[in-house]
Amino acid sequence: MDAVVAAVAVLRDPGLPGTPWTIEQIASMLPLLAEGAGSLPVEAETIRWICAVDEGAPLPD
């Protein structure tokens, strides 16, 4: 359960690049994130960066 809470916190964090995710977006994507090879928080941060870059944010150094 801690991993789910940490993943949701990453997806909702306004301090990260990109637009924070809505509860509806999280609910629809959480099962897919759980299928990833990494931990839920790591998968959440990865998808958050992918979405941010898709929105036009610069890549991290």
Secondary structure as a PSIPRED ss2 file (coil, helix, strand):
# PSIPRED VFORMAT (PSIPRED V4.0)

   1 M C   1.000  0.000  0.000
   2 D H   0.000  1.000  0.000
   3 A H   0.000  1.000  0.000
   4 V H   0.000  1.000  0.000
   5 V H   0.000  1.000  0.000
   6 A H   0.000  1.000  0.000
   7 A H   0.000  1.000  0.000
   8 V H   0.000  1.000  0.000
   9 A H   0.000  1.000  0.000
  10 V H   0.000  1.000  0.000
  11 L H   0.000  1.000  0.000
  12 R H   0.000  1.000  0.000
  13 D C   1.000  0.000  0.000
  14 P C   1.000  0.000  0.000
  15 G C   1.000  0.000  0.000
  16 L C   1.000  0.000  0.000
  17 P C   1.000  0.000  0.000
  18 G C   1.000  0.000  0.000
  19 T C   1.000  0.000  0.000
  20 P C   1.000  0.000  0.000
  21 W C   1.000  0.000  0.000
  22 T C   1.000  0.000  0.000
  23 I H   0.000  1.000  0.000
  24 E H   0.000  1.000  0.000
  25 Q H   0.000  1.000  0.000
  26 I H   0.000  1.000  0.000
  27 A H   0.000  1.000  0.000
  28 S H   0.000  1.000  0.000
  29 M H   0.000  1.000  0.000
  30 L H   0.000  1.000  0.000
  31 P H   0.000  1.000  0.000
  32 L H   0.000  1.000  0.000
  33 L H   0.000  1.000  0.000
  34 A H   0.000  1.000  0.000
  35 E C   1.000  0.000  0.000
  36 G C   1.000  0.000  0.000
  37 A C   1.000  0.000  0.000
  38 G C   1.000  0.000  0.000
  39 S C   1.000  0.000  0.000
  40 L H   0.000  1.000  0.000
  41 P H   0.000  1.000  0.000
  42 V H   0.000  1.000  0.000
  43 E H   0.000  1.000  0.000
  44 A H   0.000  1.000  0.000
  45 E H   0.000  1.000  0.000
  46 T H   0.000  1.000  0.000
  47 I H   0.000  1.000  0.000
  48 R H   0.000  1.000  0.000
  49 W H   0.000  1.000  0.000
  50 I H   0.000  1.000  0.000
  51 C H   0.000  1.000  0.000
  52 A H   0.000  1.000  0.000
  53 V H   0.000  1.000  0.000
  54 D H   0.000  1.000  0.000
  55 E C   1.000  0.000  0.000
  56 G C   1.000  0.000  0.000
  57 A C   1.000  0.000  0.000
  58 P C   1.000  0.000  0.000
  59 L C   1.000  0.000  0.000
  60 P C   1.000  0.000  0.000
  61 D C   1.000  0.000  0.000
